[in-house]
Amino acid sequence: MPWLQLKAHIAPEQSETLEELLLAEGATAITLQDAHDDPVFEPERGTTPLWDETVLTGLYDDLEGVDAMLDRVRQAWAAEFPGEPCPEIEVELLADRDWEREWMEDFRPLRMGQRLWIVPSWHEPPEPGAVNLHLDPGLAFGTGTHPTTALCLEWLDGLAVADEIEGREVLDVGCGSGILAIAALRLGAAGAVGTDIDPQALQASRDNAQRNDVAERDLRLCYPEQLDAGETFPIVVANILAGPLVELAPMIAGHVAPGGRLTLSGILEHQAEEVLEAYRAEGLLMEAPVGREGWVRLSGHRPG
């Protein structure tokens, strides 16, 4: 069945009105996106950033009477905003397509380093003998497709290749989907602890651990405050954002054992120096940033 798509460029403060008008005319779905594709990765504290221009799209399964519908929308707009012209609404007919299958085709297995693969559930592992993590893109909290997660996975894979992860304990701060803790276990870690402030993240980690045959005894999940303040780990990973990484530096660094390794991600290039300084102040020896697509990974170790 073909679909009718209506699209308009509109000021953000007027988008709610047009959305309501299109829904009143029977739209089955409404989407809003930034017209200039200018994302805000980490806004300044105390601010609420707004797009300068929004693209509003309405999707309809009824192809009849589109001209009359547009007339009604324009009349309702004129009543709401007297003297202000209604935004131009583009009309497009979309051919019937298998959207779910096309979405699935966009996601293929991803190689992370030498031994590690992220494999969606509908694909066979390209290397059955490799370390294959089964995670589906689109799930919350990260599935390896973002540069920050990929940088951490490659770091863990590098530790495994260098025989520096086998039999050791790993702490994953802000575990999200559990992908880093699970990867560490599959790469040979003796155990892992994942912490997060979001109960849904802990549940997602638990579900993904079961999907990847990680025993509950090997992966302990808890809230950050449930960690023993004196508990240290030979390997610590934290893929969150620069602001929290700086604020939590004493806590995160405090869990790095003497001689232990640390990696941090979720950091934009221009934020790297601030994060480096925060962890140097905690006694860690930090290395040069490793970057990808505007993001960086920061690694270091505690002398021991």
Contacts in CASP RR format, 6 or more apart in sequence:
PFRMAT RR
TARGET T0000
AUTHOR 0000-0000-0000
METHOD contacts of the structure
MODEL  1
MPWLQLKAHIAPEQSETLEELLLAEGATAITLQDAHDDPVFEPERGTTPL
WDETVLTGLYDDLEGVDAMLDRVRQAWAAEFPGEPCPEIEVELLADRDWE
REWMEDFRPLRMGQRLWIVPSWHEPPEPGAVNLHLDPGLAFGTGTHPTTA
LCLEWLDGLAVADEIEGREVLDVGCGSGILAIAALRLGAAGAVGTDIDPQ
ALQASRDNAQRNDVAERDLRLCYPEQLDAGETFPIVVANILAGPLVELAP
MIAGHVAPGGRLTLSGILEHQAEEVLEAYRAEGLLMEAPVGREGWVRLSG
HRPG
1 61 0 8 1.000
1 96 0 8 1.000
2 63 0 8 1.000
2 93 0 8 1.000
2 94 0 8 1.000
2 95 0 8 1.000
2 96 0 8 1.000
3 59 0 8 1.000
3 60 0 8 1.000
3 61 0 8 1.000
3 93 0 8 1.000
3 94 0 8 1.000
3 96 0 8 1.000
4 59 0 8 1.000
4 60 0 8 1.000
4 61 0 8 1.000
4 62 0 8 1.000
4 63 0 8 1.000
4 66 0 8 1.000
4 91 0 8 1.000
4 92 0 8 1.000
4 93 0 8 1.000
4 94 0 8 1.000
5 57 0 8 1.000
5 58 0 8 1.000
5 59 0 8 1.000
5 60 0 8 1.000
5 91 0 8 1.000
5 92 0 8 1.000
5 93 0 8 1.000
5 94 0 8 1.000
6 22 0 8 1.000
6 27 0 8 1.000
6 57 0 8 1.000
6 58 0 8 1.000
6 60 0 8 1.000
6 70 0 8 1.000
6 89 0 8 1.000
6 90 0 8 1.000
6 91 0 8 1.000
6 92 0 8 1.000
7 55 0 8 1.000
7 56 0 8 1.000
7 57 0 8 1.000
7 58 0 8 1.000
7 89 0 8 1.000
7 90 0 8 1.000
7 92 0 8 1.000
8 18 0 8 1.000
8 55 0 8 1.000
8 56 0 8 1.000
8 87 0 8 1.000
8 88 0 8 1.000
8 89 0 8 1.000
8 90 0 8 1.000
9 35 0 8 1.000
9 53 0 8 1.000
9 54 0 8 1.000
9 55 0 8 1.000
9 87 0 8 1.000
9 88 0 8 1.000
10 18 0 8 1.000
10 53 0 8 1.000
10 54 0 8 1.000
10 55 0 8 1.000
10 56 0 8 1.000
10 87 0 8 1.000
11 53 0 8 1.000
11 54 0 8 1.000
12 50 0 8 1.000
12 51 0 8 1.000
12 52 0 8 1.000
12 53 0 8 1.000
12 54 0 8 1.000
14 81 0 8 1.000
14 87 0 8 1.000
15 32 0 8 1.000
15 54 0 8 1.000
15 56 0 8 1.000
17 77 0 8 1.000
17 80 0 8 1.000
17 81 0 8 1.000
18 56 0 8 1.000
18 73 0 8 1.000
18 77 0 8 1.000
18 87 0 8 1.000
19 30 0 8 1.000
19 32 0 8 1.000
19 56 0 8 1.000
21 73 0 8 1.000
21 76 0 8 1.000
21 77 0 8 1.000
22 30 0 8 1.000
22 56 0 8 1.000
22 58 0 8 1.000
22 73 0 8 1.000
23 30 0 8 1.000
24 76 0 8 1.000
25 60 0 8 1.000
25 69 0 8 1.000
25 72 0 8 1.000
25 73 0 8 1.000
26 60 0 8 1.000
26 62 0 8 1.000
27 58 0 8 1.000
27 59 0 8 1.000
27 60 0 8 1.000
28 59 0 8 1.000
28 60 0 8 1.000
28 61 0 8 1.000
29 58 0 8 1.000
29 59 0 8 1.000
30 56 0 8 1.000
30 57 0 8 1.000
30 58 0 8 1.000
30 59 0 8 1.000
31 56 0 8 1.000
31 57 0 8 1.000
31 58 0 8 1.000
31 59 0 8 1.000
32 54 0 8 1.000
32 55 0 8 1.000
32 56 0 8 1.000
32 57 0 8 1.000
33 54 0 8 1.000
33 55 0 8 1.000
33 57 0 8 1.000
34 51 0 8 1.000
34 53 0 8 1.000
34 54 0 8 1.000
34 55 0 8 1.000
35 51 0 8 1.000
35 52 0 8 1.000
35 53 0 8 1.000
35 54 0 8 1.000
35 55 0 8 1.000
36 51 0 8 1.000
36 52 0 8 1.000
36 53 0 8 1.000
38 51 0 8 1.000
38 52 0 8 1.000
40 49 0 8 1.000
41 268 0 8 1.000
42 241 0 8 1.000
42 242 0 8 1.000
42 243 0 8 1.000
42 268 0 8 1.000
42 271 0 8 1.000
43 49 0 8 1.000
60 66 0 8 1.000
63 93 0 8 1.000
66 91 0 8 1.000
70 89 0 8 1.000
70 91 0 8 1.000
73 86 0 8 1.000
73 89 0 8 1.000
74 86 0 8 1.000
77 84 0 8 1.000
77 86 0 8 1.000
78 86 0 8 1.000
104 120 0 8 1.000
104 122 0 8 1.000
107 120 0 8 1.000
107 136 0 8 1.000
107 137 0 8 1.000
107 145 0 8 1.000
108 120 0 8 1.000
108 123 0 8 1.000
109 117 0 8 1.000
109 118 0 8 1.000
109 119 0 8 1.000
109 120 0 8 1.000
109 123 0 8 1.000
109 125 0 8 1.000
109 126 0 8 1.000
110 117 0 8 1.000
110 118 0 8 1.000
110 144 0 8 1.000
110 145 0 8 1.000
110 150 0 8 1.000
111 117 0 8 1.000
111 126 0 8 1.000
112 118 0 8 1.000
112 144 0 8 1.000
112 150 0 8 1.000
112 153 0 8 1.000
112 154 0 8 1.000
112 157 0 8 1.000
112 183 0 8 1.000
113 153 0 8 1.000
113 154 0 8 1.000
113 157 0 8 1.000
113 158 0 8 1.000
114 157 0 8 1.000
114 158 0 8 1.000
114 161 0 8 1.000
115 130 0 8 1.000
115 131 0 8 1.000
115 157 0 8 1.000
115 160 0 8 1.000
115 161 0 8 1.000
115 187 0 8 1.000
116 130 0 8 1.000
116 131 0 8 1.000
116 133 0 8 1.000
116 153 0 8 1.000
116 154 0 8 1.000
116 156 0 8 1.000
116 157 0 8 1.000
116 160 0 8 1.000
116 183 0 8 1.000
116 186 0 8 1.000
116 187 0 8 1.000
117 125 0 8 1.000
117 126 0 8 1.000
117 127 0 8 1.000
117 130 0 8 1.000
117 131 0 8 1.000
117 132 0 8 1.000
117 133 0 8 1.000
118 133 0 8 1.000
118 135 0 8 1.000
118 143 0 8 1.000
118 144 0 8 1.000
118 145 0 8 1.000
118 153 0 8 1.000
118 179 0 8 1.000
119 125 0 8 1.000
119 126 0 8 1.000
119 132 0 8 1.000
119 133 0 8 1.000
119 134 0 8 1.000
119 135 0 8 1.000
120 134 0 8 1.000
120 135 0 8 1.000
120 136 0 8 1.000
120 137 0 8 1.000
121 134 0 8 1.000
121 136 0 8 1.000
125 132 0 8 1.000
131 157 0 8 1.000
131 160 0 8 1.000
131 183 0 8 1.000
131 186 0 8 1.000
131 187 0 8 1.000
133 179 0 8 1.000
133 182 0 8 1.000
133 183 0 8 1.000
133 186 0 8 1.000
133 212 0 8 1.000
134 211 0 8 1.000
134 212 0 8 1.000
135 143 0 8 1.000
135 144 0 8 1.000
135 177 0 8 1.000
135 179 0 8 1.000
135 208 0 8 1.000
135 211 0 8 1.000
135 212 0 8 1.000
136 143 0 8 1.000
137 143 0 8 1.000
137 144 0 8 1.000
137 145 0 8 1.000
139 177 0 8 1.000
139 204 0 8 1.000
140 176 0 8 1.000
140 177 0 8 1.000
140 200 0 8 1.000
140 201 0 8 1.000
140 204 0 8 1.000
141 176 0 8 1.000
141 177 0 8 1.000
141 178 0 8 1.000
141 200 0 8 1.000
141 201 0 8 1.000
141 204 0 8 1.000
141 205 0 8 1.000
142 149 0 8 1.000
142 176 0 8 1.000
142 177 0 8 1.000
142 179 0 8 1.000
143 149 0 8 1.000
143 177 0 8 1.000
143 179 0 8 1.000
144 150 0 8 1.000
144 153 0 8 1.000
144 179 0 8 1.000
147 291 0 8 1.000
147 292 0 8 1.000
147 293 0 8 1.000
147 294 0 8 1.000
147 295 0 8 1.000
148 239 0 8 1.000
148 265 0 8 1.000
148 266 0 8 1.000
148 267 0 8 1.000
148 295 0 8 1.000
148 297 0 8 1.000
149 179 0 8 1.000
149 180 0 8 1.000
149 239 0 8 1.000
149 265 0 8 1.000
150 292 0 8 1.000
151 265 0 8 1.000
151 290 0 8 1.000
151 291 0 8 1.000
151 292 0 8 1.000
151 295 0 8 1.000
151 296 0 8 1.000
151 297 0 8 1.000
152 180 0 8 1.000
152 237 0 8 1.000
152 239 0 8 1.000
152 263 0 8 1.000
152 265 0 8 1.000
152 297 0 8 1.000
153 179 0 8 1.000
153 180 0 8 1.000
153 183 0 8 1.000
155 237 0 8 1.000
155 263 0 8 1.000
155 297 0 8 1.000
155 299 0 8 1.000
156 165 0 8 1.000
156 180 0 8 1.000
156 183 0 8 1.000
156 184 0 8 1.000
156 187 0 8 1.000
156 237 0 8 1.000
157 183 0 8 1.000
157 187 0 8 1.000
158 164 0 8 1.000
159 165 0 8 1.000
159 187 0 8 1.000
159 235 0 8 1.000
159 261 0 8 1.000
160 166 0 8 1.000
160 187 0 8 1.000
160 188 0 8 1.000
164 261 0 8 1.000
165 184 0 8 1.000
165 187 0 8 1.000
165 188 0 8 1.000
165 189 0 8 1.000
165 235 0 8 1.000
166 188 0 8 1.000
166 189 0 8 1.000
167 188 0 8 1.000
167 189 0 8 1.000
167 190 0 8 1.000
167 191 0 8 1.000
168 189 0 8 1.000
168 190 0 8 1.000
168 191 0 8 1.000
168 233 0 8 1.000
168 234 0 8 1.000
168 235 0 8 1.000
169 189 0 8 1.000
169 190 0 8 1.000
169 191 0 8 1.000
169 192 0 8 1.000
169 193 0 8 1.000
169 233 0 8 1.000
169 234 0 8 1.000
169 235 0 8 1.000
170 180 0 8 1.000
170 181 0 8 1.000
170 184 0 8 1.000
170 185 0 8 1.000
170 189 0 8 1.000
170 191 0 8 1.000
170 192 0 8 1.000
170 193 0 8 1.000
170 233 0 8 1.000
170 234 0 8 1.000
170 235 0 8 1.000
170 236 0 8 1.000
170 237 0 8 1.000
171 192 0 8 1.000
171 193 0 8 1.000
171 194 0 8 1.000
171 195 0 8 1.000
171 227 0 8 1.000
171 233 0 8 1.000
171 235 0 8 1.000
171 236 0 8 1.000
171 237 0 8 1.000
171 255 0 8 1.000
172 178 0 8 1.000
172 180 0 8 1.000
172 181 0 8 1.000
172 184 0 8 1.000
172 192 0 8 1.000
172 193 0 8 1.000
172 194 0 8 1.000
172 195 0 8 1.000
172 237 0 8 1.000
172 238 0 8 1.000
173 194 0 8 1.000
173 195 0 8 1.000
173 224 0 8 1.000
173 236 0 8 1.000
173 237 0 8 1.000
173 238 0 8 1.000
173 240 0 8 1.000
173 248 0 8 1.000
173 252 0 8 1.000
173 255 0 8 1.000
174 194 0 8 1.000
174 195 0 8 1.000
174 196 0 8 1.000
174 197 0 8 1.000
174 201 0 8 1.000
174 224 0 8 1.000
174 238 0 8 1.000
174 239 0 8 1.000
174 240 0 8 1.000
175 181 0 8 1.000
175 194 0 8 1.000
175 195 0 8 1.000
175 196 0 8 1.000
175 201 0 8 1.000
175 202 0 8 1.000
175 205 0 8 1.000
175 221 0 8 1.000
176 196 0 8 1.000
176 198 0 8 1.000
176 201 0 8 1.000
176 204 0 8 1.000
176 205 0 8 1.000
177 201 0 8 1.000
177 204 0 8 1.000
177 205 0 8 1.000
177 208 0 8 1.000
178 194 0 8 1.000
178 201 0 8 1.000
178 204 0 8 1.000
178 205 0 8 1.000
178 208 0 8 1.000
178 209 0 8 1.000
179 208 0 8 1.000
180 237 0 8 1.000
180 239 0 8 1.000
181 192 0 8 1.000
181 193 0 8 1.000
181 194 0 8 1.000
181 205 0 8 1.000
181 219 0 8 1.000
182 192 0 8 1.000
182 205 0 8 1.000
182 208 0 8 1.000
182 209 0 8 1.000
182 212 0 8 1.000
182 214 0 8 1.000
182 219 0 8 1.000
184 191 0 8 1.000
184 192 0 8 1.000
184 235 0 8 1.000
184 237 0 8 1.000
185 191 0 8 1.000
185 192 0 8 1.000
185 214 0 8 1.000
185 218 0 8 1.000
185 219 0 8 1.000
186 212 0 8 1.000
186 214 0 8 1.000
189 235 0 8 1.000
190 218 0 8 1.000
191 218 0 8 1.000
191 219 0 8 1.000
191 220 0 8 1.000
192 218 0 8 1.000
192 219 0 8 1.000
192 220 0 8 1.000
193 219 0 8 1.000
193 220 0 8 1.000
193 221 0 8 1.000
193 222 0 8 1.000
193 227 0 8 1.000
193 233 0 8 1.000
194 202 0 8 1.000
194 205 0 8 1.000
194 219 0 8 1.000
194 220 0 8 1.000
194 221 0 8 1.000
194 222 0 8 1.000
195 221 0 8 1.000
195 222 0 8 1.000
195 223 0 8 1.000
195 224 0 8 1.000
195 226 0 8 1.000
195 227 0 8 1.000
196 202 0 8 1.000
196 205 0 8 1.000
196 221 0 8 1.000
196 223 0 8 1.000
196 224 0 8 1.000
197 223 0 8 1.000
197 224 0 8 1.000
202 221 0 8 1.000
202 222 0 8 1.000
202 223 0 8 1.000
205 219 0 8 1.000
205 221 0 8 1.000
206 216 0 8 1.000
206 221 0 8 1.000
209 216 0 8 1.000
209 219 0 8 1.000
224 251 0 8 1.000
227 255 0 8 1.000
230 254 0 8 1.000
230 255 0 8 1.000
231 255 0 8 1.000
232 254 0 8 1.000
232 255 0 8 1.000
232 256 0 8 1.000
232 257 0 8 1.000
232 258 0 8 1.000
233 255 0 8 1.000
233 256 0 8 1.000
233 257 0 8 1.000
233 260 0 8 1.000
234 257 0 8 1.000
234 259 0 8 1.000
234 260 0 8 1.000
234 261 0 8 1.000
235 260 0 8 1.000
235 261 0 8 1.000
235 262 0 8 1.000
236 252 0 8 1.000
236 255 0 8 1.000
236 256 0 8 1.000
236 260 0 8 1.000
236 261 0 8 1.000
236 262 0 8 1.000
236 263 0 8 1.000
237 262 0 8 1.000
237 263 0 8 1.000
237 264 0 8 1.000
238 245 0 8 1.000
238 248 0 8 1.000
238 252 0 8 1.000
238 262 0 8 1.000
238 263 0 8 1.000
238 264 0 8 1.000
238 265 0 8 1.000
239 264 0 8 1.000
239 265 0 8 1.000
239 266 0 8 1.000
240 248 0 8 1.000
240 266 0 8 1.000
241 266 0 8 1.000
241 267 0 8 1.000
242 266 0 8 1.000
242 267 0 8 1.000
242 268 0 8 1.000
242 271 0 8 1.000
242 274 0 8 1.000
242 275 0 8 1.000
243 271 0 8 1.000
245 252 0 8 1.000
245 264 0 8 1.000
245 266 0 8 1.000
245 267 0 8 1.000
245 275 0 8 1.000
245 278 0 8 1.000
246 274 0 8 1.000
246 275 0 8 1.000
246 278 0 8 1.000
249 275 0 8 1.000
249 278 0 8 1.000
249 279 0 8 1.000
249 281 0 8 1.000
249 282 0 8 1.000
250 282 0 8 1.000
252 262 0 8 1.000
252 264 0 8 1.000
252 279 0 8 1.000
253 262 0 8 1.000
253 279 0 8 1.000
253 282 0 8 1.000
253 283 0 8 1.000
253 284 0 8 1.000
253 302 0 8 1.000
254 282 0 8 1.000
256 262 0 8 1.000
256 284 0 8 1.000
256 301 0 8 1.000
256 302 0 8 1.000
257 302 0 8 1.000
258 302 0 8 1.000
258 303 0 8 1.000
258 304 0 8 1.000
259 301 0 8 1.000
259 302 0 8 1.000
259 303 0 8 1.000
259 304 0 8 1.000
260 301 0 8 1.000
260 302 0 8 1.000
260 304 0 8 1.000
261 299 0 8 1.000
261 300 0 8 1.000
261 301 0 8 1.000
262 279 0 8 1.000
262 284 0 8 1.000
262 299 0 8 1.000
262 300 0 8 1.000
262 301 0 8 1.000
262 302 0 8 1.000
263 297 0 8 1.000
263 298 0 8 1.000
263 299 0 8 1.000
263 300 0 8 1.000
264 275 0 8 1.000
264 279 0 8 1.000
264 297 0 8 1.000
264 298 0 8 1.000
264 299 0 8 1.000
265 295 0 8 1.000
265 296 0 8 1.000
265 297 0 8 1.000
265 298 0 8 1.000
266 295 0 8 1.000
267 275 0 8 1.000
267 289 0 8 1.000
267 295 0 8 1.000
267 296 0 8 1.000
267 297 0 8 1.000
267 298 0 8 1.000
268 294 0 8 1.000
268 295 0 8 1.000
268 296 0 8 1.000
269 289 0 8 1.000
269 291 0 8 1.000
269 294 0 8 1.000
269 295 0 8 1.000
269 296 0 8 1.000
272 289 0 8 1.000
272 296 0 8 1.000
272 298 0 8 1.000
275 298 0 8 1.000
276 286 0 8 1.000
276 289 0 8 1.000
276 298 0 8 1.000
279 286 0 8 1.000
279 298 0 8 1.000
279 300 0 8 1.000
280 286 0 8 1.000
283 302 0 8 1.000
283 303 0 8 1.000
284 300 0 8 1.000
284 301 0 8 1.000
284 302 0 8 1.000
285 300 0 8 1.000
285 301 0 8 1.000
285 302 0 8 1.000
285 303 0 8 1.000
286 298 0 8 1.000
286 299 0 8 1.000
286 300 0 8 1.000
287 298 0 8 1.000
287 299 0 8 1.000
287 300 0 8 1.000
289 296 0 8 1.000
289 297 0 8 1.000
289 298 0 8 1.000
290 296 0 8 1.000
290 297 0 8 1.000
290 299 0 8 1.000
291 297 0 8 1.000
END
